[in-house]
């Protein structure tokens, strides 16, 4: 494998710890660099903790909170301090209009963050919602990076007509404001789903927002990849390989792709954060995850109806989104610093 | 200084001035008494005293075109009452008196001729449009033609019974309604000929789509360009992103208090673009006088306690219901439909809508107080006239008998908070009955047309129906008549696709009876109501109530059964 290693001059200002380990390969060195970045590690830990907690949602709902976060419990009651309390409390003042869900009990086993307008446990829904939000963000990131890599590599490496076609296609997607495009696609597809040849996605499927989010961000990744490939194509090691008669596919996959991989990896946390925000926005607008499935966006939408009286329904998932996006952005910075040789001069 | 303060000052004055003071006090008393008579308490103020001022209404968004022959929204129909007139109209009065039809531009209600197929309307004289033009017979004839030329949403349903309407519906551009609407300028009359007798013709002529506009009005949607009318107010400016401004029509002279009364405010502004939360806050702070939209759920408690004197809650002639597609499994099986009707906990749906003060459980098609309404509820634990509790045992038994358990059902609901909540509740309920249920939430702009089109294969949906006019057929025939079912069309308001030829024949019979005998017709409608309810093409959930939240300064609030708050009959000073 040929990897475009940083020149010695680039490492002049690097951390001594990195230079003290000359035996380390570039990936190990990057990993070590990331490991020694405390902020990035703290962000990674926080993100992994959120992922872990969300993965344990079924356990929490069934074993700790003993609730079904997807079923309405309009007439339900719970016991607080020995008293039976209705989950939806009818107003008793004045004309007695409306009803208010119970607020946070701060008891982890008993409607910790209170109930929503249908008497469902907000905490359990946030955890389940996190699973969907993270799953959509993760999967759409993979889809986005996969197609962006193929398009960027093909456009940059083959050039000519291939480059023109792919670049113009990216231009077309790029020409639309991202949210407008995502919202338009969602509104059109949410009614009927996708049914093109072998690809069939039903309207309520999570794969619908995944596909939409994955597609709309492809230009954001594909363009830098293409630019990098164009530069790599003119580098000496590629020219040498070409001169030696190495087949194109081998140059592409053995020489160029590994060098582009660092860019793609840097994009992972950033795209995760971006996709999570997009998913939340679409779900908030009812054109992402469909009820009764939850995502942080749909829960915020539910909370909007009781923002004045039970703000935790919206604030809870809001905090979860902020923590996730913040941790991913800090982690993204760390990953970029670890993998980008020029950035090493700016680390410490 | 008030009269009481003045009296107190006199009591502590030196005794030597007593004699003089007695005389002075007597004089003062006389003056104050007469002064009081001159500036009476708010309840004693005359119409002229309240006249004037600017009323500010707020709404989340505009309601589209301002063209009265095209717009089909409550938001603007409510305003059209004071802007436009038809030959006849609904009385501008409070309560169910608002359902009474009174002559408007016509001098009197015409007698049916030719067995109920001909009506001759004599126009009032001296009425002018807001552009100064006189109202003439030509304007009336042109306005009826224009209904078809602009493809008014009700041209094919309300006015298709006029002679010549068939040709107009086929070729709108050249519509003349020849032989259908005939003007006689010399006699100042307009004669309307119908293909067949129609017991609801006056209702249909009273809604805004049949208002009279100047003959020169272009035969296309006028969008945001105000069209002159004959009402007490006219639109002075309209920007759908900002504001609709109504001012007095300077050519207006009141000809009938029942049909078109003069209004109190000099100007009425409806501002757009506020969220429902902001609308409520604006009225609380006295920055606005009324909100068009219903207050959000989380503000109801606050409004009901702190602002209860500014809150008016009125029962509507409307229903929230869940049409079940009678042509698709599992609801092509009557037992499956009845099972759902038995299982629904109406109390729970009422709770999700805002509580018992804002809705009342229902299980029959006709709403309370409507012509033909006789209390009937078969789908409850104790069948009778009133819903008491869900009967899950019976429901599960019916599902078992229908053999439909395990089938997949998708419920399509609007993207509104209570609708989403009811959709999710219904999903839980269907699951408990043994179905595999899903909820699809759709934008409010799309849902109503989406659920009507059979191509979308909608099995179950949640929607609401508000009366166009007070007639049983507006619920039973419009929503469940065979003629209202148009497969593969976005305009098929018989969403359940229910068509029972025998019941349909009974509906036509009841309509025919209504031409001569309202009471007998209403008996027949009550029977049809029971028959359709039994067949359960839709699960009826509840009768909603309407909340009007007004500012402190608004006086003389009147709720009209037909068009709700009669805006111009309230004052702001």
Interface residues (C-beta under 8 A of the other chain):
Chain A: X70 X71 X72 X74 X75 X88 X90 X91 X93 X94 X95 X96 X97 X98 X99 X100 X117 X118 X187 X190 X191 X192 X203 X204 X286 X287 X290 X291 X292 X302 X304 X305 X306 X307 X308 X309 X310
Chain B: X277 X296 X297 X298 X299 X300 X301 X302 X303 X304 X305 X306 X308 X311 X313 X345 X347 X348 X351 X352 X354 X355 X357 X358 X410 X415 X417 X420 X421 X423 X424 X425 X427 X428 X431 X438 X439 X440 X441 X442 X443 X446 X450 X456 X547
